[in-house]
Structures are given as C-alpha cells and as structure tokens.
Amino acid sequence: MSRYLLSHSANANLDEIACDASNAVAILEALHNTFQALASHPQIGTLREDLLPGIRVFSPPRPASDYVIFFYPISGGIEVAAVIHGSRDWITMFTDGFAPKDP
C-alpha cells in the first residue's frame, strides 16, 4: 500500500486550515484523500524544478480546490512538503527562499 508522509511545514499548513477555513472538516478530508491518491500515483501533478529540485505541484478537487499541494515522490509514496492557499503568491515564496522540505 502506498503511503504519504507530512513534513513539519505541511502539518503546520493543515493546522492553519483547521483553524481558519469555514468548512475545514470537508477541506481536510479532501486533502487527505488527495494525498492518498498522489501516494498511489506519485508522478501525477506538475514537476516544478524551477521552484525546488524534484518538487511536484497538484491542485486537489473541491472542496479543497483553493489549495495547492507541493510534494516529493519517495519510495512507496510521497512526502507532502506544503499545502498553500492558491491565492497566495507561492511562486514568489519559493523564489524568495521558502523551502518547505524538512532537513
């Protein structure tokens, strides 16, 4: 069975969603379902070498479609590096040195 790991950054992002989103339970459920689907098919999503080497980006379905998932394929699944609201300027975040992968 494929698995997904959450980085410290991703856990913090999910905690923020849980506290701030009006329909947090549905959003978190959709995100976790998407994480599992990505773990089973880690090559889907868009490779964004311009952000960080090896990182992939995927937009989940509703009700989590306002978020963007950043992840790395790993042996047996994925590591979720970050979950960022799509309205944020995440491209600038990365170019300014944001590095969500755990050391």
Summary of the structure (lengths in Angstrom):
residues: 103
radius of gyration: 12.6
end to end distance: 25.7
largest distance: 36.5
contacts: 289
relative contact order: 0.23
helix: 35%
strand: 25%
